[in-house]
């Protein structure tokens, strides 16, 4: 019997790949195999056109201000419209740090440089002089009950959500979106934005499976369901972070 295919896109891998964000692609690929799926990964690079509707799941990692400036024009003119349409259609997306910021309206650096984006999501980012760095623990209701998400953050941007958006979670330890309102990340339909590197998915298998299932629901209309894997090792790493930083 042919395994159901899941088509994973990796946007700007050559520029947006800080702090091991590539690990998220490895996790999505391997967990898809363990769930009996046939993953196909396609890299979408600077200058390439893409029909994002063809993907089931998209990952966009983080990058420094310089990298964001280099790809901003391409993101606005070449990829933004297709990506926005796919997100509205329910494309599952994981956007980390710089990738998260680029889904919003703009990033104004602490030196005053304005980098404009497509405004796919109603959020915006303003740079501060002090970087927000460290391990982060978040409580999230994304999974049908409160669960923790752990990761590492390192960003100068302060991100603010518009009224129509909800955060990924509440900060227990760390800074989150802006260091002030105790929110972290964003959720819109099947899109998750977050400041958490780590990479984030190896220590948060429940988030990885949430993304995979949302991707399958859109592609197969609820006919393909993933089961529960043995995540003892992954959750030991997760709990170790909470024990050190989250209480």
C-alpha positions as CSV (number, residue, x, y, z in Angstrom):
1,X,0.0,0.0,0.0
2,X,1.4,3.4,-1.0
3,X,2.2,5.7,1.9
4,X,0.4,9.0,2.0
5,X,2.7,11.8,0.8
6,X,3.4,14.9,2.7
7,X,5.1,17.7,0.8
8,X,7.3,19.9,3.0
9,X,8.7,23.2,1.8
10,X,11.8,24.9,3.2
11,X,11.8,28.6,2.4
12,X,15.2,30.5,2.0
13,X,17.3,27.7,3.5
14,X,20.5,29.5,2.5
15,X,19.7,32.7,4.4
16,X,17.1,31.8,7.1
17,X,18.7,29.0,9.1
18,X,20.0,30.3,12.5
19,X,20.6,28.3,15.7
20,X,19.9,24.9,14.1
21,X,16.6,25.7,12.5
22,X,17.5,23.0,10.0
23,X,16.7,20.6,12.8
24,X,13.0,21.4,12.3
25,X,13.1,20.0,8.8
26,X,14.9,16.9,10.1
27,X,12.2,16.4,12.7
28,X,9.3,16.9,10.4
29,X,10.8,14.5,7.8
30,X,11.7,11.8,10.3
31,X,8.5,12.0,12.3
32,X,6.5,11.8,9.0
33,X,8.3,8.6,8.2
34,X,7.6,7.2,11.7
35,X,4.0,8.0,11.2
36,X,3.9,5.9,8.0
37,X,4.0,8.9,5.6
38,X,6.2,9.6,2.5
39,X,7.8,13.0,3.1
40,X,9.1,15.1,0.1
41,X,11.2,18.1,1.0
42,X,11.6,21.0,-1.5
43,X,13.9,24.0,-0.9
44,X,12.6,27.3,-2.2
45,X,15.5,29.7,-2.7
46,X,16.0,33.4,-3.4
47,X,14.7,34.3,-6.9
48,X,12.7,31.2,-7.4
49,X,9.0,31.4,-8.0
50,X,6.8,29.0,-6.0
51,X,3.2,28.0,-5.9
52,X,2.9,27.5,-2.1
53,X,-0.5,25.9,-2.5
54,X,1.3,22.7,-3.6
55,X,2.9,22.3,-0.2
56,X,1.4,20.7,2.8
57,X,3.7,22.2,5.3
58,X,6.2,25.1,5.1
59,X,9.2,25.9,7.4
60,X,10.9,29.3,7.4
61,X,13.7,29.7,9.9
62,X,15.4,32.8,11.4
63,X,18.1,35.1,10.0
64,X,19.9,38.2,11.0
65,X,18.9,41.7,10.0
66,X,21.3,41.6,7.0
67,X,19.8,38.4,5.7
68,X,16.2,39.7,6.1
69,X,17.2,42.8,4.1
70,X,18.7,40.6,1.3
71,X,15.5,38.6,0.9
72,X,12.9,41.2,1.7
73,X,12.4,42.4,-1.9
74,X,12.1,38.8,-3.2
75,X,9.7,37.9,-0.4
76,X,7.5,41.0,-1.2
77,X,7.5,40.8,-5.0
78,X,8.0,37.1,-5.8
79,X,6.7,34.9,-3.0
80,X,4.4,36.9,-0.7
81,X,1.2,36.8,-2.7
82,X,1.2,33.1,-3.2
83,X,2.2,32.4,0.4
84,X,-0.5,34.6,1.7
85,X,-3.1,32.8,-0.4
86,X,-1.9,29.4,0.8
87,X,-2.0,30.5,4.5
88,X,-5.6,31.6,4.0
89,X,-6.3,28.2,2.5
90,X,-4.9,26.5,5.6
91,X,-1.3,25.7,4.7
92,X,0.5,24.5,7.8
93,X,3.5,26.9,8.5
94,X,6.2,27.0,11.1
95,X,7.9,30.4,11.0
96,X,10.8,31.0,13.4
97,X,12.2,34.4,14.6
98,X,13.1,36.3,11.4
99,X,10.7,34.1,9.4
100,X,8.0,34.9,12.0
101,X,8.7,38.7,11.7
102,X,8.4,38.5,7.9
103,X,4.9,37.3,8.0
104,X,4.0,40.7,9.5
105,X,3.8,44.3,8.2
106,X,7.3,45.5,8.9
107,X,10.5,45.3,11.0
108,X,11.9,48.7,12.1
109,X,15.4,48.1,13.4
110,X,16.8,49.9,16.4
111,X,18.8,52.1,14.1
112,X,15.7,53.2,12.3
113,X,15.9,51.1,9.2
114,X,12.5,50.2,8.0
115,X,12.1,46.7,6.3
116,X,8.7,46.3,4.9
117,X,7.0,42.9,4.4
118,X,3.7,41.7,3.0
119,X,1.5,42.0,6.1
120,X,0.2,38.5,5.6
121,X,-0.5,38.6,9.3
122,X,-1.5,41.7,11.3
123,X,1.6,42.0,13.3
124,X,4.6,44.2,13.4
125,X,8.1,44.3,14.9
126,X,10.3,47.1,16.3
127,X,13.9,46.6,17.3
128,X,15.3,47.4,20.7
129,X,18.8,48.2,21.8
130,X,18.9,45.3,24.2
131,X,18.7,41.7,22.8
132,X,16.4,39.3,24.5
133,X,18.4,36.1,24.9
134,X,18.0,32.9,26.9
135,X,16.0,29.8,27.4
136,X,12.2,30.2,27.2
137,X,9.3,28.2,28.6
138,X,5.8,28.8,27.4
139,X,2.4,27.4,28.3
140,X,0.1,26.9,25.3
141,X,-3.5,25.8,24.8
142,X,-2.9,24.9,21.2
143,X,-3.1,21.1,21.8
144,X,-6.6,20.8,23.4
145,X,-5.2,21.3,26.9
146,X,-2.4,23.3,28.4
147,X,1.0,22.0,27.5
148,X,4.5,23.5,27.7
149,X,6.7,24.5,24.8
150,X,10.5,25.1,25.3
151,X,13.1,26.7,23.2
152,X,15.9,29.3,23.0
153,X,15.4,32.9,22.0
154,X,17.8,35.5,20.8
155,X,16.2,38.6,19.2
156,X,16.2,42.4,19.4
157,X,12.8,42.7,17.8
158,X,9.7,43.4,19.8
159,X,6.7,41.9,18.0
160,X,3.1,43.1,18.6
161,X,0.0,41.2,17.5
162,X,-3.1,42.9,15.9
163,X,-6.5,42.3,17.5
164,X,-7.4,39.4,15.2
165,X,-4.5,37.2,16.2
166,X,-3.8,35.0,19.2
167,X,-0.4,34.2,20.7
168,X,1.1,30.7,20.7
169,X,1.3,30.8,24.4
170,X,2.0,32.6,27.7
171,X,5.6,33.1,28.8
172,X,6.5,31.3,32.0
173,X,10.3,31.9,31.6
174,X,11.9,34.2,29.1
175,X,10.9,37.2,27.1
176,X,8.6,36.1,24.3
177,X,7.1,38.5,21.7
178,X,8.2,41.7,23.2
179,X,9.4,41.2,26.8
180,X,6.4,43.1,28.1
181,X,3.0,41.4,27.6
182,X,4.1,37.9,28.4
183,X,2.9,36.5,25.1
184,X,5.0,34.3,22.8
185,X,4.5,33.7,19.1
186,X,1.3,33.7,17.1
187,X,-1.3,31.2,15.7
188,X,-3.4,32.0,12.7
189,X,-5.3,29.1,11.1
190,X,-2.6,26.4,10.6
191,X,0.3,28.9,10.8
192,X,2.5,29.1,13.9
193,X,5.0,31.9,14.3
194,X,7.5,31.8,17.2
195,X,10.8,33.3,18.5
196,X,11.9,29.9,19.7
197,X,14.9,28.3,18.1
198,X,16.6,25.3,19.7
199,X,15.7,24.1,17.1
200,X,12.2,24.1,18.5
201,X,10.7,20.8,17.2
202,X,13.1,18.2,18.6
203,X,12.2,19.1,22.2
204,X,8.5,19.7,21.4
205,X,7.2,16.7,19.5
206,X,3.6,17.6,20.2
207,X,4.1,20.8,18.2
208,X,5.7,18.8,15.3
209,X,2.8,16.4,15.3
210,X,0.2,19.3,15.5
211,X,1.8,20.7,12.3
212,X,1.9,17.4,10.5
213,X,-1.7,16.6,11.3
214,X,-2.9,20.0,10.2
215,X,-1.0,19.5,7.0
216,X,-2.7,16.1,6.4
217,X,-6.1,17.4,7.2
218,X,-5.8,20.0,4.5
219,X,-4.5,17.6,2.0
220,X,-6.6,14.5,2.7
221,X,-9.7,16.0,4.3
222,X,-9.4,14.2,7.6
223,X,-9.0,10.7,6.1
224,X,-5.3,10.4,7.3
225,X,-4.7,10.4,11.0
226,X,-1.3,10.0,12.7
227,X,-0.9,8.0,15.8
228,X,1.1,8.5,19.0
229,X,4.8,7.8,18.9
230,X,7.1,6.9,21.8
231,X,8.5,10.3,22.7
232,X,10.1,9.4,26.0
233,X,13.5,10.6,24.9
234,X,12.2,13.8,23.4
235,X,10.1,14.6,26.5
236,X,13.1,13.9,28.8
237,X,14.9,16.7,27.0
238,X,11.8,18.9,27.2
239,X,11.4,18.3,30.9
240,X,15.1,18.9,31.5
241,X,14.8,22.5,30.2
242,X,11.7,23.1,32.4
243,X,13.5,21.7,35.4
244,X,16.5,24.1,34.8
245,X,14.7,27.2,33.7
246,X,10.9,27.0,34.0
247,X,10.1,26.8,37.7
